[in-house]
């Protein structure tokens, strides 16, 4: 009987641990900006060249509707469908407010990249282990620059975006690996 209780306790602890480790990359700001890409449409597949199955370069993005008074912009690319918790693929901070988009594989002068969930200060293309995943490309208007440096810790970067976000816009693309 003690072995059964131990099994029940371990199972309960594991279930709780699984739900408590799920982190959502959520910043609360009004959706007033529009984000798009010439490479894919809202809700449609991201071309393989922008994933781990291709060149792994970041896709081109465009945005508009940045509110007056914004001091900087930030871009966060994440996958809420990742198995353990939301996986952050890219964080670009302190983009100049006059920036209206990014070319493929580009980070403009003056912007910095924080570490992603893989621990690198760069773009990490979609690479789902199974099934179709949704990738959120969210641009935030910030009330002030974060002042963080290249390679800042992910948690530090996300807290800075949360603290300064005044508006946002989002484009969601999907990706599933075949074969």
C-alpha positions in Angstrom: 0.0 0.0 0.0 2.8 2.6 0.7 4.1 2.1 -2.8 0.6 3.0 -4.2 0.6 6.2 -2.1 4.0 7.1 -3.4 2.9 6.5 -7.0 -0.1 8.8 -6.4 2.0 11.5 -4.8 4.6 11.4 -7.6 1.9 11.5 -10.2 0.1 14.4 -8.6 3.4 16.3 -8.2 4.3 15.7 -11.8 0.9 16.9 -13.0 1.2 20.1 -11.0 4.8 20.6 -12.1 3.7 20.3 -15.7 1.0 22.9 -15.4 3.1 25.3 -13.4 6.1 25.3 -15.8 3.9 26.5 -18.7 4.9 30.1 -19.2 3.0 32.3 -21.5 4.8 35.2 -23.2 2.0 37.7 -22.7 2.3 41.4 -22.6 -0.9 43.3 -22.1 -1.2 46.3 -24.5 -4.0 47.4 -26.8 -4.0 45.9 -30.3 -3.8 49.1 -32.4 -0.8 48.2 -34.7 -0.9 46.1 -37.8 1.8 43.6 -38.6 2.2 41.8 -41.9 4.7 40.0 -44.0 5.3 39.8 -47.8 6.4 36.1 -47.2 3.1 34.8 -45.6 -0.4 35.8 -44.6 -2.1 35.8 -41.2 -2.9 32.2 -40.2 -1.0 30.7 -43.1 2.2 28.6 -43.3 5.6 30.3 -42.9 7.8 29.4 -45.9 10.3 26.7 -45.0 13.3 29.0 -45.9 12.5 30.9 -42.7 12.6 27.8 -40.5 15.1 25.2 -39.3 14.3 23.3 -42.5 15.6 26.1 -44.6 18.1 28.9 -44.2 16.8 29.8 -40.8 16.7 33.5 -41.5 14.1 35.8 -40.1 11.2 36.6 -42.5 10.5 40.1 -43.7 8.0 42.0 -41.7 6.1 45.3 -42.1 4.0 47.2 -39.6 2.1 50.4 -39.2 -0.1 52.2 -36.7 2.7 53.0 -34.2 1.1 55.4 -31.7 2.4 59.0 -31.4 4.6 59.3 -28.4 6.2 55.9 -28.6 9.9 56.0 -27.7 11.0 52.7 -29.2 9.6 49.4 -30.6 10.2 45.8 -29.6 9.6 42.5 -31.5 8.9 39.2 -29.8 8.5 36.0 -31.8 7.2 33.0 -29.8 5.5 29.6 -30.1 2.8 29.1 -27.6 2.3 25.5 -28.8 5.8 24.3 -27.6 5.6 21.1 -25.5 6.9 22.4 -22.2 6.2 26.2 -22.2 6.0 29.0 -24.7 9.3 29.0 -26.7 10.6 32.4 -27.5 12.3 32.4 -30.9 13.5 36.0 -31.1 13.5 39.2 -29.1 14.6 42.5 -30.7 14.6 45.6 -28.4 14.8 49.3 -28.8 14.0 49.4 -32.5 13.8 53.1 -33.6 10.2 54.2 -33.8 10.5 55.3 -37.4 11.3 51.6 -38.3 8.3 50.4 -40.4 9.5 46.8 -40.8 12.4 44.5 -41.2 13.9 42.9 -44.3 14.6 39.2 -44.2 17.5 38.4 -41.8 17.8 42.0 -40.7 18.3 43.9 -37.4 18.4 47.6 -37.9 21.2 49.8 -36.4 20.5 50.8 -32.8 18.4 47.7 -32.0 19.6 45.0 -29.8 18.8 41.3 -29.6 18.1 39.6 -26.3 18.6 35.9 -25.7 15.9 33.6 -27.0 14.7 30.4 -25.3 17.6 28.5 -26.9 20.0 30.9 -25.1 21.2 32.8 -28.2 20.9 36.5 -29.1 19.5 35.8 -32.6 16.6 34.5 -34.5 15.8 30.8 -34.1 13.5 29.7 -36.9 10.4 27.6 -36.3 11.3 23.9 -35.7 8.3 22.1 -34.1 8.9 18.6 -32.9 5.5 17.5 -34.1 2.2 18.8 -35.4 1.4 22.3 -36.6 2.6 25.1 -34.3 1.5 28.8 -34.3 4.3 31.5 -34.4 3.4 34.9 -33.1 5.3 37.9 -34.5 4.3 40.7 -32.1 5.5 44.2 -32.4 5.2 46.4 -29.3 5.3 50.2 -29.0 7.3 51.2 -25.9 6.9 54.3 -23.8 10.7 54.2 -23.2 13.7 52.4 -24.5 14.6 49.3 -22.5 18.3 50.3 -22.4 19.3 46.6 -22.4 22.4 45.4 -24.2 22.8 42.7 -26.9 22.6 39.3 -25.2 20.3 40.4 -22.3 18.6 37.6 -20.5 15.2 36.6 -21.9 13.3 37.1 -18.6 14.9 40.6 -18.2 14.0 41.5 -21.8 10.3 40.3 -21.4 9.9 42.2 -18.1 11.3 45.4 -19.8 8.8 45.0 -22.7 5.9 44.3 -20.3 6.8 47.4 -18.2 7.0 49.8 -21.2 4.4 48.4 -23.7 1.7 50.8 -24.7 0.4 49.2 -27.9 0.9 46.1 -30.0 0.2 44.4 -33.3 0.6 40.7 -34.1 1.0 38.4 -37.1 0.5 34.7 -36.6 2.0 32.2 -39.0 2.0 28.4 -38.8 4.6 25.7 -39.5 4.6 21.9 -39.5 7.6 19.8 -40.4 7.0 17.1 -43.0 9.2 14.0 -43.3 
